[in-house]
Amino acid sequence: MSHKTLILILVPYWFACAQPGPGREAVRPGIDVLLTDSVRLITGRRVGLLTNQTGVDRSGMGDLERLLDAGVQVTAIFSPEHGYRGVLDQEDIGHGTDSATGIPIYSLYGAERAPTPAMFENVDVLLIDLQDIGARPYTYISTALLAMRVAARSEVHVVLLDRPNPIAGVAVQGPVLDTAFATFVGMLPVALRHGMTIGELALMGNAQLRMGAALTVVPVDGWRRVLWFDQTGLPWIRPSPNMPSLESATHYPGLVLLEGTNLSVGRGTPIAFQLLAAPWLNTRGVIDRVAPQVGVAFRDSVVVPESPTDGKYAGASLPAIVLEVTDRAAYDPVVTTIALLAAVRRVHADSFRFTPATFDRLAGNDGVRLMLERGEPWETIVASWTAGLTKFREMRRQYLLY
């Protein structure tokens, strides 16, 4: 771990607004901890804020409003994929200005994927607050890491406000990224379901990629690794336009692989990443042939994608297999997806297609696709990543905060 890295562990703090409901914990995200316990980290300093619509306190108030109310000097805003408001689903997002404050907004999902040194001219501290989804193929941690690299070169301190992993921090599932397949949608050698918070990932990235950033992680107060998002008492805000619910997030580490095929995952429907669909899909035939899976049920349905951002089957009435979690502690979405893909290939050898580069980028290697194409049993494919998972579990231990 870089000698410049500081892990900030704070004594638990109770405040009145954090009263948990039945079965919920009094969890406070990093922004609350910062402003109540450690505002000294940013007092009297010019702050650049990398965030989006998920950057809110326990009550749902946005970071920018909280910071300005506290007298913090925010001089720049940086936004990741989907923009500062989190509603854009396009490849090139331009810069802008916050209409309420006049603060410049620099998009890091357009002409630049990382801040330029000029963007840091009036910044002493980069404050990062983004809600990760718990799966490797998600760009927010990549944006944070690229910003950290520039911050290190510009001698800008980084303070990352941590948030819970929405699908808990215990299970580690799926293949570990082969670094030969590292891209913007997966920079770190972690499992498809990594079981880490964005703060823990940032610590790992700072060390593994030798960034040398002066990094302070402000932890979540009251979160334990066994807690799912709906047990935290925090408001669910879509991390991205096609992540409508915790149910979708639970399936995402597996079903995201289908983005590298000619199957729809339900973009353009209210239940994106809870299904697979295609005009040619024989739902009952696939369900009858898929191996029984633990913690999930399948049902056949029909969906109509409206303006899907992946361009798949817009306006068409599609036969669909909808997945419903029945035991989330036992459920492995990656294993289930591989079993489904094996069944789809058996039933639809003439219709099903991979988009190899996309699938391999999401899987983190080309071995999964090649074994599926050879028709190897799904159990053999799953066994192929067991050794890598064991090594990853050991490696990640040094970065865990909770």
C-alpha positions, 0 to 999 in steps of 0.5 A: 500500500502506498505510504501516502495512503491514509485510512481514516477510521472514526469512532461511531457517532449517533445523530437523531436523523439516523434512526433506523426503521424496523430491521434497519441499521443506523448507517451514515454514509461518508458525507455525514461522517465527514461533516460531523466528525472530520470536516477539518480535512477540507476546512479552508481548502478549495474543493473539487467534487466528483459526484452525481445524483447518488452523492447524498447524505442519510436524509437524501440531501445532495453533497453540494448543498451540504458542503455549501451550507457548511461553508466549504469552498467548492470550486469545481464539480466533476461528473462520471458516466451518465452526468452530474444528474445521472440521467444521460445514457450516451457516449459523449457528455460535455462540460457544463455549469451548475445553474444554481451556483455557477460552479463549472461542471467538468464531464469525465465521460466525454472528450476527457475520461480524466481531469486535465491538470488545468481543471485542478488549478483551483482545487486543493482537495478532490472529494469523491462520492459515488455509489458503486454497484458491487460488480466489476463492470461499472465505470464509476470506480474507473473514473475515480481511479483516473482522477486519483492518478491526475490528482497525485501528479498535481499534488491534490489530496483525495478524500473519498467518501465511502458508501455501502456495497449495495449487494453486501460485502461478503460474497465474492463470485465469478472470474477475476479480471485478467489484466490483459483485458483491463479497460475503462469498464474494469481496471482492477484484477477483481472478481465479477462480484468483488464484495468491496466498497468503492473506498476499498477498491480505491485503496486497492487501485492506489496500491496495485496500480502504484498511483501514489495518490494522497488518499484518505477514505472516510468510512461509512459509519454503522455498516457491516459487510453482511448488510444489504442496501435495504437494511441500511435505512439509506435512500435508494437512488438509481446509480445509473438509468438502467439500475432501477432497484436492488433486485436489478443490482443483485442480478447484475454481476451475472446478467451484465455478461449478456450485454456481450450477446444478442440477448436483451437484458431488459434495457428500456423496460422497468426491470432492466437486468432482471431478465433475458429476452429475444424475439427467437427465445423459447423461454419454456425450452430454456427453463426446462433445460437449465440446471436448477440454481440455488436462490433464484426462480425463473418465470417466462414473460413478455417485455417490450423495450422502449428506446433501449440504450443498447439498441436491441429490439426496440418496440418489439414484443419479446419472450423473456425469462425473468429471474426472481431472487428467492434467497439472496444469501445463497444466490450466485448470479454469475453461476446462474448466468453461465448455466442459462447461457449454456441452456440457451446455446443448446436450444438456440444454436442457430440464433444465439450469438456472442459479441466476442470483444464485449463479452470478453471485456465484461467477463475479464477473459476470453476463456469463459466465452471459448468454453461456452462456444465449445459446449463445455459443461457449465460446471466445468466453466465455473470450476475454471475460476475457482483458483483465481477467486481463492487468490483474490479473496486473500489479496483483497483482505489487506484493503477491507475496512469493515 
